[in-house]
Amino acid sequence: MNLLGLYIAEINGRVTYLKPGIAEDIGDRLVGHSKGGNISTVHFLCISRPGLGRIVETLEDDGKAYFKKYFSKFNGFDSTEYIDKAATGVTLKMLEDYYRKKIARNPSIFIVKKEHLPLTLTSPKLKNFMENCIKYPEKYLEGF
């Protein structure tokens, strides 16, 4: 269906990080973040209308620029997306509020209802989750 979503995840390992990022499949992204024993939980997810993924990419780029001063090293490498929660004081709410304000101006991006979050590797119906959100917007998405 060619969807792209922006998520905010909390990644718990030796350090707890917050990570805003984009994904075509949220289940695959959770698998990727969970490698090495990390526990990844998605607390916020918004999805573009099919074929309008570039809007989500721009949203991600804007967020990277805005939160750049909070980025930290991750597993010893310079990071462009990971925020050390304890060291910076950045919260999930701060990240979500920022993205909600940006999304409010764009009718091509839909926010997943809180009742379907958080998402983890053990969440039911994780396969094709984003596609199902678009197929059944009244069930999954805010504003329907």
CYANA upper distance limits for C-alpha pairs under 8 A (distance plus 0.5 A):
  1 MET  CA     50 PRO  CA      6.82
  1 MET  CA     51 GLY  CA      8.45
  1 MET  CA    131 GLU  CA      7.50
  2 ASN  CA     24 GLU  CA      7.89
  2 ASN  CA     50 PRO  CA      6.20
  2 ASN  CA     51 GLY  CA      6.35
  2 ASN  CA     53 GLY  CA      8.29
  3 LEU  CA     24 GLU  CA      6.32
  3 LEU  CA     47 ILE  CA      7.48
  3 LEU  CA     48 SER  CA      6.75
  3 LEU  CA     49 ARG  CA      7.37
  3 LEU  CA     50 PRO  CA      5.62
  3 LEU  CA     51 GLY  CA      7.04
  3 LEU  CA     52 LEU  CA      8.08
  3 LEU  CA     53 GLY  CA      6.81
  3 LEU  CA    130 MET  CA      7.91
  3 LEU  CA    131 GLU  CA      7.93
  4 LEU  CA     22 ILE  CA      7.30
  4 LEU  CA     23 ALA  CA      6.24
  4 LEU  CA     24 GLU  CA      5.21
  4 LEU  CA     25 ASP  CA      8.28
  4 LEU  CA     47 ILE  CA      6.40
  4 LEU  CA     48 SER  CA      6.29
  4 LEU  CA     50 PRO  CA      8.35
  4 LEU  CA     52 LEU  CA      8.33
  4 LEU  CA     53 GLY  CA      5.53
  4 LEU  CA     56 VAL  CA      7.18
  5 GLY  CA     22 ILE  CA      5.94
  5 GLY  CA     23 ALA  CA      5.90
  5 GLY  CA     24 GLU  CA      6.81
  5 GLY  CA     26 ILE  CA      8.40
  5 GLY  CA     45 LEU  CA      7.08
  5 GLY  CA     46 CYS  CA      5.88
  5 GLY  CA     47 ILE  CA      4.66
  5 GLY  CA     48 SER  CA      6.66
  5 GLY  CA     53 GLY  CA      8.18
  5 GLY  CA     56 VAL  CA      7.06
  5 GLY  CA    130 MET  CA      8.29
  6 LEU  CA     20 PRO  CA      7.57
  6 LEU  CA     21 GLY  CA      6.09
  6 LEU  CA     22 ILE  CA      4.83
  6 LEU  CA     23 ALA  CA      7.02
  6 LEU  CA     45 LEU  CA      6.18
  6 LEU  CA     46 CYS  CA      5.87
  6 LEU  CA     47 ILE  CA      7.01
  6 LEU  CA     56 VAL  CA      6.90
  6 LEU  CA     60 GLU  CA      7.55
  7 TYR  CA     20 PRO  CA      6.07
  7 TYR  CA     21 GLY  CA      6.02
  7 TYR  CA     22 ILE  CA      6.56
  7 TYR  CA     23 ALA  CA      8.14
  7 TYR  CA     42 VAL  CA      7.04
  7 TYR  CA     43 HIS  CA      7.95
  7 TYR  CA     44 PHE  CA      5.85
  7 TYR  CA     45 LEU  CA      4.83
  7 TYR  CA     46 CYS  CA      7.01
  8 ILE  CA     18 LEU  CA      7.47
  8 ILE  CA     19 LYS  CA      6.09
  8 ILE  CA     20 PRO  CA      4.79
  8 ILE  CA     21 GLY  CA      7.05
  8 ILE  CA     42 VAL  CA      6.24
  8 ILE  CA     43 HIS  CA      6.33
  8 ILE  CA     44 PHE  CA      5.58
  8 ILE  CA     45 LEU  CA      7.14
  8 ILE  CA     92 LEU  CA      8.07
  8 ILE  CA     95 LEU  CA      8.05
  8 ILE  CA     96 GLU  CA      8.03
  9 ALA  CA     18 LEU  CA      6.24
  9 ALA  CA     19 LYS  CA      5.63
  9 ALA  CA     20 PRO  CA      6.78
  9 ALA  CA     40 SER  CA      6.96
  9 ALA  CA     41 THR  CA      5.80
  9 ALA  CA     42 VAL  CA      4.66
  9 ALA  CA     43 HIS  CA      6.32
  9 ALA  CA     44 PHE  CA      7.74
 10 GLU  CA     16 THR  CA      7.43
 10 GLU  CA     17 TYR  CA      6.27
 10 GLU  CA     18 LEU  CA      5.14
 10 GLU  CA     19 LYS  CA      6.81
 10 GLU  CA     40 SER  CA      6.26
 10 GLU  CA     41 THR  CA      5.78
 10 GLU  CA     42 VAL  CA      6.94
 10 GLU  CA     43 HIS  CA      7.86
 11 ILE  CA     16 THR  CA      6.17
 11 ILE  CA     17 TYR  CA      5.62
 11 ILE  CA     18 LEU  CA      6.73
 11 ILE  CA     19 LYS  CA      7.82
 11 ILE  CA     33 HIS  CA      7.73
 11 ILE  CA     34 SER  CA      8.41
 11 ILE  CA     38 ASN  CA      6.84
 11 ILE  CA     39 ILE  CA      6.15
 11 ILE  CA     40 SER  CA      4.95
 11 ILE  CA     41 THR  CA      6.99
 12 ASN  CA     16 THR  CA      5.00
 12 ASN  CA     17 TYR  CA      7.00
 12 ASN  CA     38 ASN  CA      5.95
 12 ASN  CA     39 ILE  CA      5.56
 12 ASN  CA     40 SER  CA      6.86
 13 GLY  CA     37 GLY  CA      7.41
 13 GLY  CA     38 ASN  CA      5.15
 13 GLY  CA     39 ILE  CA      7.09
 15 VAL  CA     84 ASP  CA      7.59
 16 THR  CA     84 ASP  CA      6.72
 16 THR  CA     85 LYS  CA      6.48
 16 THR  CA     86 ALA  CA      7.88
 17 TYR  CA     82 TYR  CA      6.46
 17 TYR  CA     83 ILE  CA      5.74
 17 TYR  CA     84 ASP  CA      5.13
 17 TYR  CA     85 LYS  CA      5.89
 18 LEU  CA     82 TYR  CA      6.40
 18 LEU  CA     83 ILE  CA      5.58
 18 LEU  CA     84 ASP  CA      7.06
 18 LEU  CA     85 LYS  CA      6.73
 18 LEU  CA     91 THR  CA      8.37
 18 LEU  CA     92 LEU  CA      7.75
 19 LYS  CA     81 GLU  CA      6.37
 19 LYS  CA     82 TYR  CA      5.48
 19 LYS  CA     83 ILE  CA      6.82
 20 PRO  CA     60 GLU  CA      8.10
 20 PRO  CA     81 GLU  CA      7.13
 20 PRO  CA     82 TYR  CA      8.17
 20 PRO  CA     95 LEU  CA      8.40
 21 GLY  CA     60 GLU  CA      7.03
 21 GLY  CA     81 GLU  CA      7.77
 22 ILE  CA     56 VAL  CA      8.02
 22 ILE  CA     57 GLU  CA      7.82
 22 ILE  CA     60 GLU  CA      7.54
 23 ALA  CA     29 ARG  CA      6.90
 25 ASP  CA     29 ARG  CA      6.91
 25 ASP  CA    128 ASN  CA      7.80
 25 ASP  CA    129 PHE  CA      8.31
 25 ASP  CA    130 MET  CA      7.41
 26 ILE  CA     30 LEU  CA      6.69
 26 ILE  CA    126 LEU  CA      8.16
 26 ILE  CA    129 PHE  CA      7.84
 26 ILE  CA    130 MET  CA      7.69
 27 GLY  CA     31 VAL  CA      6.87
 27 GLY  CA    121 LEU  CA      7.34
 27 GLY  CA    126 LEU  CA      6.37
 27 GLY  CA    127 LYS  CA      6.85
 27 GLY  CA    129 PHE  CA      8.36
 28 ASP  CA     32 GLY  CA      6.80
 29 ARG  CA     33 HIS  CA      6.77
 30 LEU  CA     34 SER  CA      6.59
 30 LEU  CA     40 SER  CA      6.60
 30 LEU  CA     41 THR  CA      7.96
 30 LEU  CA     42 VAL  CA      8.42
 30 LEU  CA    120 THR  CA      7.33
 30 LEU  CA    121 LEU  CA      6.76
 31 VAL  CA     35 LYS  CA      7.10
 31 VAL  CA    121 LEU  CA      7.42
 33 HIS  CA     38 ASN  CA      7.26
 33 HIS  CA     39 ILE  CA      8.02
 33 HIS  CA     40 SER  CA      6.50
 34 SER  CA     38 ASN  CA      5.08
 34 SER  CA     39 ILE  CA      5.83
 34 SER  CA     40 SER  CA      6.18
 40 SER  CA    120 THR  CA      6.93
 40 SER  CA    121 LEU  CA      8.34
 41 THR  CA    118 PRO  CA      6.78
 41 THR  CA    119 LEU  CA      6.17
 41 THR  CA    120 THR  CA      5.48
 42 VAL  CA    117 LEU  CA      7.63
 42 VAL  CA    118 PRO  CA      5.86
 42 VAL  CA    119 LEU  CA      5.48
 42 VAL  CA    120 THR  CA      7.06
 43 HIS  CA     92 LEU  CA      8.33
 43 HIS  CA    117 LEU  CA      6.35
 43 HIS  CA    118 PRO  CA      5.19
 43 HIS  CA    119 LEU  CA      7.27
 44 PHE  CA     96 GLU  CA      7.44
 44 PHE  CA    111 ILE  CA      8.45
 44 PHE  CA    112 VAL  CA      7.83
 44 PHE  CA    114 LYS  CA      8.34
 44 PHE  CA    117 LEU  CA      7.59
 44 PHE  CA    118 PRO  CA      7.87
 45 LEU  CA    111 ILE  CA      6.60
 45 LEU  CA    112 VAL  CA      6.17
 46 CYS  CA    109 ILE  CA      6.94
 46 CYS  CA    110 PHE  CA      5.80
 46 CYS  CA    111 ILE  CA      4.64
 46 CYS  CA    112 VAL  CA      6.24
 47 ILE  CA     56 VAL  CA      8.19
 47 ILE  CA    109 ILE  CA      6.01
 47 ILE  CA    110 PHE  CA      5.72
 47 ILE  CA    111 ILE  CA      6.92
 47 ILE  CA    112 VAL  CA      8.13
 47 ILE  CA    130 MET  CA      7.72
 48 SER  CA     52 LEU  CA      6.38
 48 SER  CA     53 GLY  CA      6.36
 48 SER  CA     55 ILE  CA      7.79
 48 SER  CA     56 VAL  CA      6.96
 48 SER  CA    108 SER  CA      6.27
 48 SER  CA    109 ILE  CA      4.90
 48 SER  CA    110 PHE  CA      6.76
 49 ARG  CA     53 GLY  CA      7.98
 49 ARG  CA    108 SER  CA      6.03
 49 ARG  CA    109 ILE  CA      6.76
 49 ARG  CA    110 PHE  CA      8.14
 49 ARG  CA    134 ILE  CA      8.19
 52 LEU  CA     56 VAL  CA      8.09
 52 LEU  CA    108 SER  CA      7.90
 53 GLY  CA     57 GLU  CA      6.89
 54 ARG  CA     58 THR  CA      6.69
 55 ILE  CA     59 LEU  CA      6.77
 55 ILE  CA    108 SER  CA      8.36
 55 ILE  CA    109 ILE  CA      8.48
 56 VAL  CA     60 GLU  CA      6.68
 56 VAL  CA    109 ILE  CA      8.13
 57 GLU  CA     61 ASP  CA      6.72
 58 THR  CA     62 ASP  CA      6.63
 59 LEU  CA     63 GLY  CA      6.77
 59 LEU  CA     99 TYR  CA      8.31
 59 LEU  CA    102 LYS  CA      8.00
 60 GLU  CA     64 LYS  CA      6.68
 61 ASP  CA     65 ALA  CA      6.82
 62 ASP  CA     66 TYR  CA      6.68
 63 GLY  CA     67 PHE  CA      6.46
 63 GLY  CA     99 TYR  CA      8.11
 64 LYS  CA     68 LYS  CA      5.99
 64 LYS  CA     80 THR  CA      7.85
 64 LYS  CA     81 GLU  CA      7.38
 67 PHE  CA     71 PHE  CA      7.49
 68 LYS  CA     80 THR  CA      7.83
 68 LYS  CA     81 GLU  CA      8.47
 70 TYR  CA     83 ILE  CA      6.25
 70 TYR  CA     84 ASP  CA      8.11
 70 TYR  CA     88 THR  CA      6.78
 70 TYR  CA     90 VAL  CA      8.39
 71 PHE  CA     79 SER  CA      6.59
 71 PHE  CA     80 THR  CA      6.60
 71 PHE  CA     81 GLU  CA      6.56
 71 PHE  CA     82 TYR  CA      5.93
 71 PHE  CA     83 ILE  CA      5.32
 71 PHE  CA     84 ASP  CA      7.79
 72 SER  CA     78 ASP  CA      7.10
 72 SER  CA     79 SER  CA      6.05
 72 SER  CA     80 THR  CA      8.17
 72 SER  CA     81 GLU  CA      8.47
 72 SER  CA     82 TYR  CA      6.49
 72 SER  CA     83 ILE  CA      6.19
 72 SER  CA     84 ASP  CA      6.75
 73 LYS  CA     77 PHE  CA      5.73
 73 LYS  CA     78 ASP  CA      5.02
 73 LYS  CA     79 SER  CA      5.51
 73 LYS  CA     82 TYR  CA      7.88
 74 PHE  CA     78 ASP  CA      6.98
 74 PHE  CA     79 SER  CA      6.38
 74 PHE  CA     82 TYR  CA      7.23
 83 ILE  CA     88 THR  CA      7.79
 83 ILE  CA     90 VAL  CA      8.03
 84 ASP  CA     88 THR  CA      6.56
 84 ASP  CA     90 VAL  CA      8.42
 85 LYS  CA     89 GLY  CA      6.19
 85 LYS  CA     90 VAL  CA      6.17
 85 LYS  CA     91 THR  CA      7.22
 86 ALA  CA     90 VAL  CA      8.26
 90 VAL  CA     94 MET  CA      6.97
 90 VAL  CA     95 LEU  CA      8.11
 91 THR  CA     95 LEU  CA      7.07
 92 LEU  CA     96 GLU  CA      6.56
 93 LYS  CA     97 ASP  CA      6.37
 94 MET  CA     98 TYR  CA      6.76
 95 LEU  CA     99 TYR  CA      6.91
 96 GLU  CA    100 ARG  CA      6.45
 97 ASP  CA    101 LYS  CA      6.72
 98 TYR  CA    102 LYS  CA      7.05
 99 TYR  CA    103 ILE  CA      6.50
100 ARG  CA    104 ALA  CA      6.47
101 LYS  CA    105 ARG  CA      7.74
102 LYS  CA    106 ASN  CA      7.85
103 ILE  CA    107 PRO  CA      8.08
103 ILE  CA    109 ILE  CA      6.96
103 ILE  CA    110 PHE  CA      8.48
110 PHE  CA    141 LEU  CA      6.78
110 PHE  CA    142 GLU  CA      7.35
111 ILE  CA    141 LEU  CA      6.12
111 ILE  CA    142 GLU  CA      6.15
112 VAL  CA    116 HIS  CA      7.58
112 VAL  CA    117 LEU  CA      8.38
112 VAL  CA    133 CYS  CA      7.98
112 VAL  CA    140 TYR  CA      6.18
112 VAL  CA    141 LEU  CA      5.02
112 VAL  CA    142 GLU  CA      6.56
113 LYS  CA    117 LEU  CA      7.76
113 LYS  CA    140 TYR  CA      6.21
113 LYS  CA    141 LEU  CA      5.72
113 LYS  CA    142 GLU  CA      5.85
114 LYS  CA    118 PRO  CA      8.10
116 HIS  CA    140 TYR  CA      7.58
119 LEU  CA    123 SER  CA      6.21
119 LEU  CA    126 LEU  CA      8.32
121 LEU  CA    126 LEU  CA      8.06
122 THR  CA    126 LEU  CA      8.45
125 LYS  CA    129 PHE  CA      6.82
128 ASN  CA    132 ASN  CA      6.64
129 PHE  CA    133 CYS  CA      6.79
130 MET  CA    134 ILE  CA      7.15
131 GLU  CA    135 LYS  CA      6.70
132 ASN  CA    136 TYR  CA      6.37
132 ASN  CA    137 PRO  CA      8.47
132 ASN  CA    140 TYR  CA      8.44
133 CYS  CA    137 PRO  CA      5.94
133 CYS  CA    139 LYS  CA      8.00
133 CYS  CA    140 TYR  CA      5.65
133 CYS  CA    141 LEU  CA      7.03
134 ILE  CA    140 TYR  CA      8.44
134 ILE  CA    141 LEU  CA      8.48
136 TYR  CA    140 TYR  CA      6.93
137 PRO  CA    141 LEU  CA      5.49
137 PRO  CA    142 GLU  CA      8.42
137 PRO  CA    144 PHE  CA      6.91
138 GLU  CA    142 GLU  CA      8.14
138 GLU  CA    143 GLY  CA      8.34
138 GLU  CA    144 PHE  CA      5.24
139 LYS  CA    144 PHE  CA      8.47
